[in-house]
Amino acid sequence: MTIRRVVPDIRTDDLDGSRRFYGLLGFVEVMNLGWVRTLASPSNPTAQLTLMGADATAAVHPDMSVEVDDVDAVYATVVEAGAEIVHPLQDEEWGVRRFFVRDPNGRVVNVVSHQ
């Protein structure tokens, strides 16, 4: 399994205000689906954060996202270990396959692969 990036997910009711604030720190918007936006460092594009309103398909909000090369293999591993799945493995219309799992600290992790 290869981890491609790890991104904090910040829940916000003010996507524009949050984007402006993180712009002060040098982040630029690299993806905008309306309810979710990814900001990145122009000099280091894997240094990212995600701003999220209400998730388009999940009832819970993730605390972080981990992009992996094979989400199905990771899903099988965490299910076999007995971890709590809080959003099922599924293909999303915006071109990712993902699931959410709760870590031992109660944090929700969005595990994702781009299709």
Secondary structure as UniProt FT lines:
FT   STRAND          3..11
FT   HELIX           15..24
FT   TURN            25..26
FT   STRAND          28..32
FT   STRAND          36..40
FT   TURN            45..46
FT   STRAND          48..52
FT   STRAND          64..68
FT   HELIX           71..80
FT   TURN            81..82
FT   STRAND          84..92
FT   TURN            93..95
FT   STRAND          96..102
FT   TURN            104..105
FT   STRAND          108..114
//
